[in-house]
Amino acid sequence: MAVDPRLLEILACPLCKTEVTITPDGAGLVCRSCRRRYPIVDDIPIMLVEEATVLPEDRP
């Protein structure tokens, strides 16, 4: 089971409050503004800044 598309419509990055999108592999959510990747564990997005990783600048 994947993250519900309706949930994705309302989720936002807790740090900069911008939209997040799901990663191609479905294992996380990415904020394009601050480049943080939030993990998805057991189909539940973990939207905690301290659990996020920052993607390198060269990644889309």
JOVEN-V983931 format. One record per pair of residues at least 6 apart in sequence whose C-alpha atoms are under 8 Angstrom apart, sorted by sequence separation. I is the first residue (numbers start at 1). J is the second residue. D is the distance in Angstrom with one decimal. If there is no record, write none. Layout:
I_J_D / I_J_D
//
This chain:
12_18_5.3 / 13_19_6.3 / 22_28_5.9 / 23_29_5.7 / 30_36_5.7 / 31_37_6.6 / 39_45_6.0 / 40_46_5.9 / 12_19_4.7 / 13_20_6.2 / 22_29_4.4 / 23_30_6.5 / 30_37_4.4 / 38_45_6.9 / 39_46_5.6 / 11_19_6.8 / 12_20_5.6 / 21_29_5.3 / 22_30_6.2 / 29_37_5.5 / 30_38_6.3 / 38_46_6.0 / 39_47_7.7 / 11_20_6.7 / 20_29_5.8 / 21_30_5.3 / 28_37_6.2 / 29_38_5.0 / 38_47_5.9 / 20_30_5.2 / 21_31_6.7 / 28_38_5.3 / 29_39_6.4 / 38_48_7.4 / 20_31_4.6 / 28_39_4.2 / 29_40_7.3 / 38_49_7.8 / 8_20_7.5 / 19_31_6.3 / 20_32_7.0 / 27_39_6.1 / 28_40_4.9 / 39_51_7.5 / 8_21_7.4 / 18_31_6.9 / 19_32_7.7 / 27_40_5.3 / 38_51_6.7 / 39_52_6.8 / 26_40_7.8 / 27_41_7.6 / 38_52_4.6 / 18_33_6.9 / 37_52_5.3 / 38_53_6.8 / 29_45_7.4 / 36_52_5.8 / 37_53_5.2 / 16_33_7.5 / 28_45_7.2 / 36_53_5.5 / 37_54_6.2 / 13_31_6.1 / 16_34_7.0 / 36_54_4.4 / 37_55_6.8 / 12_31_8.0 / 35_54_5.6 / 36_55_6.0 / 34_54_7.8 / 35_55_5.4 / 35_56_7.7 / 35_57_8.0 / 2_26_7.6 / 14_47_6.8 / 13_47_7.3 / 14_48_7.1 / 15_49_6.7 / 14_49_6.8 / 3_43_5.8 / 2_43_5.8 / 3_44_7.1 / 1_43_6.7 / 3_45_7.8
//
